[in-house]
Amino acid sequence: MSATAPTYTRRRSAVGPLLTTLTWVLALGFFFPVAWMAMTAFKQESEASSNPPTWFFTPTLDQFRAVLDAGSGTYVANSAIAAGVSTLLVLALGVPAAYALSIRPVRKVNDVLFFFISTKMLPVVAVIVPIYVIAGRLHVLDNVWTLVVLYTAMNLPIAVWMMRSFFQEVPGEVLEAAQVDGAGLGRTMRSVLLPMVAPGVAATALICVIFAWNEFFFALNLTATRAATVPVFIVSTMTSEGLFLARLSAAAILASLPVILAGWIAQKQLVRGLSMGAIK
């Protein structure tokens, strides 16, 4: 044992730096496309499309000015309305549903949960034709509120599953104490349950905002000019004149900033929410 112990220690001391180096290499490999996109956004178009690539250049903000001058504010406003309102609706509908499926479970709760998640198994392209026909007959094509309804339906199953796991971590004794004190269902939800699962609700809300902000297929097929969102605007930078790589990169950077800032601001709640129940 005395002879093998130093050998085992040396192996562990050698494996640690190797794993750290490998982790950094993988992280940089995943981050490199984002860094390249950010660097391309500060180039001129001739430098962005050069072959071999231009590594040394004079940074410019011309591409960002071109994106802002192209009327990107309308697209950002549409995305903000669609993502924000749909997330509020998801929380308003998902919190009671998650409560009913966890703390006050209904009959055949597993069948209900499977029905919720089964709606995510259907390819979106399979339902776009009937949705388009219905929206056309209701005269709600190119309407941001149509996207609000669709994004709510799209994110609600995931939200219910996530928030149900958070509600299940609430000790039953806390609810019994609230009932003994005479608190009704509404008071228990507001004063007891929601404060305890607030990190989980925040994590769910952030994920719903990201999914709605990045959604492209519905926005591309159901909007034209008045209700088009940021992903549609990014595609509009690809014209018949060619692919403007620098402008496309600048538009992608501007489109990513809101959700990056939201994630950075709510990172503490996001980590707490996603790790709830992971450690007993």
N, C-alpha and C positions, 0 to 999 in steps of 0.2 A: 504493500500500500504506500509506503514512503517513497518508493521509486516511481510509481505511476502518478502520484499526486502532482509533482512539479510539471510532468508532461501534460497532464490534463489542464493545469493552470495556464501553461504556455499556449496551448491550443485555444483556450477560451480568450486569452488576451490577444491572439492573432485574429480570431474570427470576428471579434467586436469591431475593430477598425475596418475590416473588409466589408462587413454588412453595412456599416455607416457610409462607406464610399459608394457601395452599390446603390444604396437608397438615394444618395445625392445624385448619382448618375441618372437613375430612373426619374427622379423628380425634375431634373433639368431637361431630360428628354421630353417629358410631358409638357413642360412649360415652354419649350423652345418655339412651338408654333405661335403661341400667344405673344412671346417676345418679338418674333419676326413680324407678326401682324402690326404690333405697336411701332416697330421701327419703320415698317413700310409706310405707315400713315404719315410720317414726317418727311417722306421723299417726294420728289417730283415724279410725274408719270413715267418719264423716260428712264429715270433711275430705278423705279419700281419694277419695270419690265425688262431690264437689261439682262443680258446673258454673256458672261457670267454675272452673278449678283453683285450689286454695288454695296460694299461694306462701309466705305467712308464717304460721307456726303454732308452737305450743309442742311441742317434741319429747317423745315418750313411749315407754316401753319396754313398754307394755301388750300390743302385738301379739307381741313376742318371748316374753313370759311366757305368753301364750295358746298359742303354738306349742309351747313346752317343756312346758306342763301337759297338752297333748293326747297325750303319750306318744311324742314324736318320737324318743326314744332307741332304741326297738326298731327303728324304720325305719333309723336311722343305723347301728346294729349290723348289720342285714341287708345294707345296702349295702356296709359295710366288709368283711364276710365274702365277699360275692359278688365284689366288685372285687379285694380283696387275694388271695384264694386263686386266682381265675381268672388273675390276672396272673402269679402264681408258676408255675402250670401252663403258661401260654403260654410263659414263658421257659424252663422245663424242656424243653418239646417243641420250641420254636422255635429255640433255640441249636444243638442238633445238626442240625436240618433245614437251617438257614442255612449251617452249616459244610459239610454234604454237598453243598449246591447251589452253593457258591462255591469253597472251597478244595479240596474233594474232589468235584467235580461228577459226578453220575450220568449215565447215558445219557439223551439227549433231555431235557436240563435245561429247555429252554424250554417243552416240553409240560407238565412237572411244575409249573413256575411259573405257567403259564396255568391249570392245573387249580386251583391254590391260589386265585388271584385270581378265578376264575370263580364260586367259591362266594359271593363278595360281590355278584355281579350279580343273584342271585335275590331278588326282593322278599320281605321277611320275612313279609308278610301272606299270601303264597302257601303258606307252610309251617307256619303257626300251627295249622291244623286237625290235620294228622297228628301234630305235636308234642304238641298237647293230648290227642289220643286215646291216644298211646303213654304219656304221663306219667300219664294217668288209669288205664290198665290196670296200670301199674307202681306205682300208689299213691304217686306222688311229686309230685302237685299241691300247691301251697302249701308248697313245700320249698325252702329257700335253696340246697341243693346241686344242685337242678335248674338254677337260675340259674347256678351255678358252671360246670356242664358247658356250658350254652348260651353263656355269655360267653366261655369258653375257645375254643369252636368259632368264635365270631364274630370274635374278635381274632387268632386264630392266623395266618390268611393275611396280614394286614397286618404282623404281627410278623416273619414269615419274610421277606417282601419287604424290610422295612426293615433287618433284621439281616444279610441277605445282602449288601446294598450296603456295610455297615460291614466285614464280613469281607473283601470284595474289596479293600479299601484296605490290608490287611495285606501288607507286602512278603514275597514268597516266600522271600527270603534268610533272613528271621528263622526261618521254619519249617525251612528246611534246616539252619540252625545248631543248632536244637533237636534235630533228628534226629541230627546228628553227635555231639552231646553225650549221646546215648543216651536222650533223653526219649521216653516213649511218648505215645500219643494223649491219655490222660487228663492226664498231666503237662503236655503242650503246651497243652491247653485251659485248665487252671487257672493255669499260671504264665506263659504267653506270650500266648495269644490273648485271653482274657477281660480281663486288665489293659489291653491295647491298645484294645479296643473297648468298654471300660466306659462311656464317655460315650454311645455309640450304644445300648447295652443299657439305660442309664438313661432315655434319651429314649423308647425303645420301651416300657419299662415304664410311664412316666408317661402316654403316650398311651393305652395299654391301660386303665390305671386310670380315666382320664377317660371313655373310651368306655363302660366297664362301669358307672361311677358314674351316668352320665347316661342309661343305657338305660331305656326306658320301656315299649315295646310288649310284650316278653316278661313283664316284671314285672307289668304291668296284667292280662294275660290268664291268667297261670299262677299267680298268687298271690292270696290273699284277705286273711288277717289275720296269720298267723304269719310269713310270709316276704316281706311287702310291703316295698318299698324306698323310698328318699327321694322319687323322682319320683312314686310312687303316693301318698305322704303329701301332697305338694304339691297333687295333684288333689283330695284329700279335703277341702281347705279350701273347695272350691266345693260348697256344699250346696243343698238344695231351698229353703232360706230366702233364698238369694241369693248373689251373688258378693262375698266379703269381700276387697276389694282390698288393704287394709292388712295383713291377716293373710297373704294370699297372697304379698305382697311380702316380709314378714318370713320366711316359710317358705323362699322362694327365696333370700334372703340367707344364711340358715343352711345351706341345702343347698349353696350355692356355696362357702362358706368352706373346707371341707376340701381341695377340688381346687385352689382358688386358693392356699392355703398350701403345698400340695405343689408346685405349679408355681413358686411364689416361692422355695422352699427349693432346688429342683433346677434353677433357671433356668440356672445356669452349665453343668451337665451337659447340659441340654436343648439349649442353643445349640450347644455343642461337638458333640453327637451329630448334630443335624440338619444341621450344616455340614461334617461329615466327608466329604472327597472333593470338596467344592465348589471348593476352591482347590488347584491343582496346583503 
